Amino acid sequence: MKNYLFFFCFVCQSAFAQLPAPDQLSKHVYKLASDKMQGRGTGSKENQKAAGYVAAQFKKYKLQPKGTNGFYQPFTAKVRRVVVTDSLRETNNVIGFLDNGAANTIVIGAHFDHLGLGRQGSSKAEKPEGQIHNGADDNASGVAGLLELARYFSKNDVKEPYNFLFIAFGAEELGLLGSRHFVNNPTLPLEKINFMTNMDMIGRYDASRGVGIGGYGTSDAWPDIFKDVKSDTKFFTDKAGSGGSDHGSFYAKKIPVLFFHTGGHDDYHKPTDDPEKIDYNAAAGILGIHIQLIENAMKLPKLTFTTVI
């Protein structure tokens, strides 16, 4: 009965707060991963447009700017994996703050950059140069999730016991540069961060595998937080807190993390990673799990970090 009541209350609250919706996710992915965005390569005008799109959504949800220049936290990224004449490129993190007047803050992140026209390295295509790498799964899907969680928590008419910091990271594909810049130049004290959750490639759900959630070993509180989660979307956990996405920068600063990822596929880092291949219903289900975990965690005191051995 206890589990049923928990699930019933979650569904009621979520319905009131407008749960993340497949059509909203689709809108964001089709915008960010359109050919007009030219693959959102770091330093490009299309990368700037993508950052502007995220900032406009943050403003729409009435988040407070928490960059160093409004919603933006500018930094210089360097292309290291290939030799190019324009190796130094200007880009931004995009940061919005939901102030609940709390002592501590939950960070939710996803990177918005991708490989552009295949001239910055890391492409898996046979002849990548000049081809648009749309990056629908990597990582327009995660940014869409970020925006839907921003919408959910800003519109649910609940003053949670934690603040939220929503960050769209730049230059992840060049080596986690945006998240590393943030943790080394934080716009709020790192000691005030309860935990960080990261979404990178949540668009290719395979029901036989489920969505992987990493970081399970980064706090001894996570097992209890996961205990009552109910979902038709299959998931499994992994202890690791480090890894090849932006949560690793926070883990390195001894902050508990979670990492949502639906796994690799044949279109990874290729021009064929397109919006029509995303499973928007499953992505909404993943966000439902994400919300339950955050809401469970907010019932507890600030989480204690544990090193994964």
N, C-alpha and C positions, 0 to 999 in steps of 0.2 A: 504493500500500500504506500509506503514511504516513497519508493522509486516512482510509482505512478503519479503521486501528488507532485513530486518534483518536476516530472516531465510535463504534467498538465499546466503547472504554474509557468514553466519556461515557455511553453507554446503560447499561452495567453499573453504573457508579457511580450514575447517576440512579435506576435501578431499585432499588438498595439503599437509596437515600435517599428513596424514595417521591416520585416526580415529581409536580408539581402535577396535580391530578385534576379532570376536568370536574364530577364530583358534588360535590366540595368547593367548587369555585367557585360552582356553582349554589346550594348551601346558604347561602353568605355573601350572594350577591346577593338571593336571595329574602327573607332576613332583613332586610337593609339597605334594600331597595327595596319592602318590603311597605306596604300602605296604613296599617298601624299606625304606621309611622315618619313618616307625614305629610310626606314630602318632605325631612326632615332639614334644615329651614331653620335658619340660624344664629340662636342665642339661644333656640330652642325646647326643650322638654323632650325631644322626640324626637331632636333633635340630640345632646343629652346622652346619651340611651340608645344612640345609634349610637357615640358615643365610648366609652361603657362596654362595648359589645360588642367593639370593637377591643381595648380594654385587657384584657378577659377572655381574649381569644385570645392576646395577648402573654404574659399570665401563664401560660396553659396551656402555651405553648412555652418557658417558663422564661427568658424574656428579662428583663434587668434594667431596672427603671424608670429612665428618663433624662429625665423632665420636671423641672419645678421643684416639683411636688406629686405624687410618685409617678410614674405613667405620664403624667400630665397636665402640660401647659404652658399655664396659663390666660392669656388676653389679652382685651382689649375690641375688638370689631369695630364698624365704623360703616357703616350703610346710607347710600349716597350717590346711588344712581341713581334713587331715588324718594323722595318726601317721606312720612315715616312718623313717628308720635309716639314710637315706641321705636327711634330710630335707633342708639342705643348698645346693643350686645348682647354678653353674656359668652359666651365659647366656649373651646375648647381645641385645641391640638395634642396628639396621643397618640403617645408616643415610647417605643420599646423598644430595648434595646441587647444585642447578642450580643457578649460580650467574649471574644475569642480571644487576649488578651494581646499584641496587635500594636501597632505604633507608629501605624498609620494606619487609617482607617475608611471604608467604603463606605456611602453613604446611599441607601436605597430608599424612595421616597415615593409617595403618592397622596392626593388630597383626599377627605374623607368627607361633606362638606356638599353640599346641593343647594338647590333654590329653594322648598322648603316648600310653602305654599299659594298661591304666586304673588303674594305681596305685598311682595317685596323687590327687584323689578326683574328684568330680563333674560329674562323668559318670552317665548316666541314664540307662545303661544296667543292666540287672538282676545280671549277674556275670561278671563284667568288667575286673577283673584281668587277664592279659595275652592276652587280645584281642586288636588288632590294631584299634585304633580310628583314622581313616584317616583324619577327619576334612576337607572334601572337601569344604563344604559351610562355615564351621567355622574353620579356616578362610582363607583357600587357595583361596577362591573366592575373598576376599578382597585384599589379597596380589597380586593376578593376576591383579586386578583393579589398585592397586598402581603402579605396574610395567608398565602397559599400559599407565597410565597417565604420568609417568616419560618418557616413550618413546615419547608420543605425544608432551609434552612441550619442551623436549630437541631436538626434530627433526623438529619442525615447522618453523625454520628459522625466528622466531619473537623474538625480544628482548622486553619482556613484562615489564610493569612498576613496577613489583614486582619480587622478587626472589622466588624460591621454595625450600622447605626443605621436602624431601621425607623420611619418617621414617617407618620402619618395626619394630614394638614393640615386645619385648620378654616378656614372663611370664604374659600375659594378663589373662590367665585362672587361675592364682594363686592370682588374685586380682588387676589387672591393674598395676602390679609392674613396667613394662617397661616404661609406659607413666608417672607414678609417679616419677620414677627415672629421666626421662628426664626433666620434668618441675622443679624438685628440683635441677638438675645439668645440666642446658641447655647449649648446645654448641653454641648457639647464644642468645643474650639478649631477654628475653620474651617480653619486651616492643617493640621490633622490629617485633613482629609477628602480622600480620594483622588479620588473622583468621586461624582456623584449621578445616580440613574436615577429617572425619573418615569413613572407610568402614569396616563393620563387618557383614558377612553373606549377600552377595548380589547375591547369586546364585540360589535361589528358588523362582523366580518371579511367582506371582499369579496374572493373569490379572484382576481378579475380585476385588483384593485388591489394587494392585499397590505397588510400592516401597515407603516405608516411609522415609521421610527426616526430622529428628529431628533438633533441634537447631534454629528453625524459630524465636523464641522469644529472641535470645541472642544478636541481634543487631536490631536497628530500621531501618537499611538499607535493611534487607533481603526481605521485601515485594516488594520493587522496583526491587531488583535483580532478583526475581522470575517472575516478571510480564510478560516478553516477551519470556519465555522459551517455545520452541516448540518440541514436541516429540510424537511419537506413543506409547511410553512406559508410562504407567499410573503412576502418583505419587501423594502423598498427604503429607502435612506438619504437624509437631507437634512442639509445642513451646519449649519443655523441652530441656535443655542443659546438665543436669546431666544424670546419668544412668550407666548401667553396661558394658560400653566399654570405650575405651581409650580417647574419646573426653571429658569424664567427668573430667579427670585430668586437661585438659586445661581450661574447664569451671570454675573449682575451682580456677584457677589463673586469672579469669576475662578476658578471651580471647573468642571472638565469635567463635561458632562452627557450623558445620553441620554434621549430622550423617545419613549415608545411610544403610538401612536394609530392607531385603525382608520378614522378619517375621519368626516365629518359625515353626517347622514341626516335624513329628514323628521321624526323624532321628537325632534330635538335641542331641549332646553329647552321641551318640551311635556309635558302630562300623559300622553301616550301612550308615554313612554320606560319600558317595562315589562319585568319579568324574563323573560317567556316569549319575548322577541325577541332575547335574547342567544345568541350561538353559543358555547357552553361548550367544545366540543371545540377550536374554533379558538383560544379564549382560552388553553387549556392549551398548545396548540402555540406560542403567542406567548411564554408563560412558559418553554417549553423553549429558545427562542432567547435569551431574557433570561439564563437560567442559563448557557448556553454562553458568552455574551459576558462575564459576570462571571467565570466560571472561567478564561477566556482572559486577562482583564485581571489576574487575581490572580497570574499567572505572571510579571508584569512589575513593575519598580519603580513607585513612585508616579507617576501620569501628570502630564505637564506641560500646563498650560492654554494654549490658543491662541485668540486673538480671531478671530471669524468676520467676514470683510470682505465 
